[in-house]
Amino acid sequence: MNLQFIKYFVALAEVGNFTHAAEKVHVVQSTFSTGIKKLEQQLSCKLFYRDNRQVLLTDEGKQMLPKAKQLLRTWNEMESIFSEEYNKPLKLGVVSEIDFNAIVPMMKSFHELYPNIETQIIESSEVELHQMLKSEAIDGYFQKYIPFDHNDFEYRLIRKDKLVLAVPNNHPFAAKHKLPLQSIDGQDLIERTNCSLYSEVEECLKTKNIHPNIVFRAKGDDMAKALVASGVGISLVPNIEMEYPNVKYVPISDEQFDRKIFMIWKKGSVSKTMSKLLKI
């Protein structure tokens, strides 16, 4: 049985979409689909129900998923035992303004695959983390921008989230399935000053002659959501699919703002633990 096909199976079970799962394991979709088909042929059973909208596990697939995850964990542990950097922790930085919930899925996947590798998270400013990476005090860091001196560094887009309207549950907007950007005109708005899209959003509002009433300027996503939950106003926040008490997220129908998060690492200086993370 091909171990790579097992990786494809787990990725598809977790993501539920052939295109996104293929991207997750860094292969083209045709290769990925062939791998799933061959695995089903080897096991003489269907592992997934397929339709135009989603991919779901069959009963056989549900039985196989925990065994497949255990198999991958066992294999990764075997690799680690014979690695000279087995005990070396993974040291990662996170720029202070980034909502940590945005990188939780990646860190969770890494821990599930490599439970014996310790991960250390350092929260600091972009300038400080960049210097730490230069001196190899950390393996990499999460950032909302590509570094200016990127010739000495490599980067990968690891997450892209659309901005949505965060409104209190008792706000009239909470009953809407989607809203045009114009709807925030005259509304009490909590502005996120740390947003990488700040200038883009501001320019769009100016062009469309939209004038919300700025009641607060919040530096972090959590602060903005807490103010929304208290009923102070509404805010434009990244949709990271994490529930927040008393907050409803409403998509914007006529504009698309994508908040991006990048993983940055030093070119030509990748530890074995870091290389494992980059394979996820």
ZAMARGU-4260 file (C-alpha; in steps of 0.2 Angstrom, whole numbers, plus 5000, padded with zeros to 4 digits):
<rodrens>
0) 5000/5000/5000 | 5007/5017/4995 | 5009/5028/5010 | 5007/5044/4999 | 4989/5037/4995
5) 4986/5036/5014 | 4991/5055/5015 | 4979/5059/5001 | 4965/5050/5010 | 4967/5059/5026
10) 4969/5076/5018 | 4953/5073/5008 | 4944/5067/5024 | 4949/5083/5033 | 4946/5095/5019
15) 4931/5088/5010 | 4936/5095/4993 | 4947/5087/4980 | 4955/5103/4974 | 4959/5110/4991
20) 4965/5093/4997 | 4977/5091/4982 | 4984/5109/4986 | 4986/5104/5004 | 4998/5089/4999
25) 5006/5099/4985 | 5001/5088/4970 | 4990/5092/4955 | 4972/5086/4956 | 4974/5073/4943
30) 4988/5064/4953 | 4978/5066/4969 | 4962/5059/4961 | 4971/5044/4954 | 4979/5041/4971
35) 4962/5040/4979 | 4955/5029/4966 | 4970/5017/4967 | 4968/5016/4986 | 4950/5012/4984
40) 4954/4998/4972 | 4967/4991/4983 | 4955/4990/4998 | 4941/4984/4987 | 4929/4997/4994
45) 4922/5015/4992 | 4930/5027/5004 | 4920/5043/4999 | 4903/5048/4993 | 4905/5061/4979
50) 4893/5074/4972 | 4895/5091/4965 | 4895/5100/4981 | 4905/5090/4994 | 4914/5074/4997
55) 4909/5063/5012 | 4916/5048/5020 | 4907/5031/5018 | 4905/5020/5033 | 4921/5011/5027
60) 4930/5028/5026 | 4925/5032/5043 | 4932/5016/5050 | 4948/5019/5041 | 4951/5037/5045
65) 4958/5034/5063 | 4968/5019/5057 | 4976/5030/5043 | 4980/5044/5055 | 4988/5032/5067
70) 4998/5024/5052 | 5005/5041/5048 | 5009/5046/5066 | 5019/5029/5067 | 5028/5032/5051
75) 5033/5050/5056 | 5038/5044/5073 | 5049/5031/5065 | 5057/5045/5054 | 5060/5056/5069
80) 5069/5042/5079 | 5082/5041/5066 | 5083/5060/5064 | 5098/5069/5072 | 5086/5083/5076
85) 5073/5072/5084 | 5073/5082/5100 | 5075/5099/5093 | 5060/5110/5096 | 5051/5120/5082
90) 5053/5138/5086 | 5040/5149/5077 | 5036/5168/5079 | 5019/5176/5077 | 5017/5194/5074
95) 5007/5202/5088 | 4993/5208/5078 | 4989/5191/5070 | 4974/5182/5077 | 4981/5166/5083
100) 4966/5156/5079 | 4971/5159/5061 | 4986/5148/5062 | 4979/5135/5074 | 4973/5123/5060
105) 4991/5122/5054 | 4999/5120/5071 | 4986/5106/5076 | 4990/5096/5060 | 5008/5097/5064
110) 5006/5091/5082 | 4995/5077/5076 | 5008/5071/5064 | 5023/5074/5075 | 5017/5073/5093
115) 5034/5070/5100 | 5041/5087/5093 | 5039/5102/5105 | 5033/5118/5097 | 5038/5135/5104
120) 5028/5150/5100 | 5035/5168/5102 | 5024/5183/5100 | 5032/5199/5095 | 5034/5213/5083
125) 5038/5210/5065 | 5054/5219/5066 | 5060/5209/5081 | 5055/5192/5073 | 5063/5197/5057
130) 5080/5200/5067 | 5077/5183/5076 | 5075/5174/5060 | 5091/5182/5052 | 5101/5176/5068
135) 5092/5159/5066 | 5085/5161/5084 | 5068/5155/5076 | 5064/5143/5062 | 5051/5155/5054
140) 5037/5166/5058 | 5019/5171/5053 | 5017/5188/5045 | 5003/5197/5036 | 5016/5204/5023
145) 5030/5198/5012 | 5046/5205/5019 | 5054/5219/5009 | 5071/5210/5009 | 5064/5194/5003
150) 5079/5189/4992 | 5086/5182/5008 | 5070/5174/5013 | 5057/5162/5007 | 5038/5163/5010
155) 5022/5154/5007 | 5004/5160/5008 | 4997/5148/5021 | 4980/5156/5024 | 4968/5168/5015
160) 4952/5174/5023 | 4938/5186/5017 | 4933/5201/5027 | 4916/5200/5033 | 4904/5211/5044
165) 4904/5206/5062 | 4888/5212/5070 | 4880/5210/5087 | 4867/5196/5087 | 4853/5209/5091
170) 4858/5220/5077 | 4846/5221/5062 | 4860/5216/5050 | 4861/5199/5060 | 4846/5193/5051
175) 4854/5196/5033 | 4863/5182/5023 | 4874/5195/5015 | 4875/5214/5013 | 4883/5226/5001
180) 4897/5237/5007 | 4886/5252/5006 | 4876/5246/5021 | 4889/5252/5033 | 4887/5270/5028
185) 4882/5279/5044 | 4884/5264/5055 | 4894/5264/5071 | 4910/5256/5065 | 4925/5248/5075
190) 4940/5251/5064 | 4954/5238/5065 | 4970/5248/5063 | 4981/5233/5062 | 4973/5226/5047
195) 4984/5223/5032 | 4970/5229/5021 | 4967/5245/5030 | 4972/5256/5015 | 4963/5246/5003
200) 4947/5246/5012 | 4949/5265/5016 | 4951/5269/4998 | 4936/5258/4993 | 4925/5267/5005
205) 4931/5284/4999 | 4928/5279/4981 | 4910/5273/4985 | 4907/5288/4996 | 4903/5277/5011
210) 4905/5286/5027 | 4903/5275/5043 | 4904/5283/5060 | 4921/5278/5068 | 4917/5275/5086
215) 4933/5264/5091 | 4950/5260/5084 | 4955/5243/5089 | 4972/5236/5086 | 4968/5217/5087
220) 4955/5206/5080 | 4950/5200/5097 | 4948/5218/5104 | 4937/5222/5089 | 4926/5207/5091
225) 4924/5210/5110 | 4918/5228/5106 | 4906/5221/5093 | 4899/5208/5106 | 4896/5222/5118
230) 4885/5231/5106 | 4897/5246/5103 | 4896/5244/5084 | 4900/5233/5069 | 4917/5229/5062
235) 4925/5222/5046 | 4935/5206/5052 | 4943/5191/5044 | 4931/5176/5043 | 4941/5162/5051
240) 4926/5151/5055 | 4928/5153/5074 | 4913/5157/5084 | 4913/5172/5096 | 4899/5175/5109
245) 4885/5187/5103 | 4893/5190/5086 | 4886/5186/5069 | 4897/5186/5053 | 4888/5193/5037
250) 4897/5191/5020 | 4899/5206/5009 | 4890/5204/4993 | 4899/5217/4981 | 4917/5218/4987
255) 4930/5205/4991 | 4944/5209/5003 | 4956/5195/5006 | 4967/5195/5022 | 4983/5185/5019
260) 4995/5176/5031 | 5012/5171/5026 | 5025/5159/5033 | 5042/5167/5032 | 5058/5157/5033
265) 5077/5160/5029 | 5083/5154/5012 | 5095/5140/5013 | 5093/5137/5032 | 5079/5126/5035
270) 5079/5114/5050 | 5072/5097/5048 | 5058/5101/5060 | 5054/5116/5049 | 5054/5106/5034
275) 5041/5094/5041 | 5030/5109/5045 | 5032/5115/5027 | 5026/5099/5020 | 5009/5101/5028
</rodrens>
